[in-house]
Amino acid sequence: MRDAEPLVMEVLRSGHLTQGPMVERLEAAMAGIAGTEHAVAVNSGTAALSLSLEALALRPGDEVITSPFTFAATLNAVIASGATVRFADIRPGDFNIDPALVEGQVNERTRVLLPVSLYGQMADLVAIEKLAAVHGLAVVEDSAQAIGATLDGRPAGSFGVGCFSLYATKNVTAGEGGVVTTDDGEVADRVRLFRNQGMRSRYDYSCVGGNYRLSDIHAAVGLSQIRRLEEFSARRNDNAARLSQGLAGIPGLITPETLAGRRHVWHQYTVRLTDGAPCTRDELAAALAAEGIATGIYYPRLVFDYDCYRGHPQVVASDVPVAARITSEILSLPVHPGLTDPEVDRIVSAARKALRA
């Protein structure tokens, strides 16, 4: 974070703390990463999702198809738009939505396909883009965890309307923040209006909006991080490779893979503990915690499997057996760029000890 100090001090000395020139610099950098004509900075990844859906002018009765294996922000954004959400199951190889099963959920009310690129690896946006074209649907990418990821050379955020998070835990952080990327000038214009109380200029209200602005201070932190994205991504990739090599060959332990044509940016390194493993997921987590190694479960339940969503008129739960099984198997191990090689080796050693391997 010390890299952010010069840019933050530049903002403080300018006296312009709210959305201003530093936000514009962040937007230009994000458009370059996503390979899009437009990037619009907002104050969270959730806002990026919500404003993107609002820009598509969804109405009650319209439907959005997304993954059941995601953070609640994905679902909450659809509900806030007034649309109804349906779910298609995921593929175990990359934890992302299965395009073949998405097609089975499409009906005459479907307006948007909302794939989530989980853990730093893109969903099959090529197949989803083709499916959307056949049915005349919009694509909104939840790329909160996938900044810098690519599929067949195309960046995350370039297949439809891209939505990124700059939250504290993300590969690039501004502390809080989000970005919408798109080649659609009309969508970008609507998002810019919505984020600033619907004003095209001061007191010139073009539509109903809100306050979803990103401050120049947050943008300064984010811009300093963007400058190191390639360095961070390379280190995460090295750590993931070291983990996979060290954990290879353990019965019942499935290490994550990078699918063909993809650049994985390793927001999370997530293993699966299946029936053949020497211990359960929870036992492995407890053993690692006893060694001072933090782990995470992203996510412990299907996104719609909570009381607040059961019976909700805008949530159509469905049978998603792959996602349901994986919620009890997954465990994310440390992979962040601050890890040293000896620390990664210690994670491997502690995991192999717990797994009696």
Secondary structure, DSSP 8 states (H G I E B T S, - for coil): -GGGHHHHHHHHHHT--SSSHHHHHHHHHHHHHHT-SEEEEES-HHHHHHHHHHHTT--TT-EEEE-SSS-HHHHHHHHHHT-EEEE--B-TTTSSB-HHHHHTT--TTEEEEE-B-GGG----HHHHHHHHHHHT-EEEEE-TT-TT-EETTEETT-SSEEEEE-BTTSSS--BS-EEEEES-HHHHHHHHHHHBTTEEETTEE-S---B----HHHHHHHHHHHTTHHHHHHHHHHHHHHHHHHTTT-TTEE-----TTEE---S-EEEEE-TTSSS-HHHHHHHHHHTT---B-S-SS-TT-STTTTT-TTEE----HHHHHHTTTEEEE---TT--HHHHHHHHHHHHHHTT-
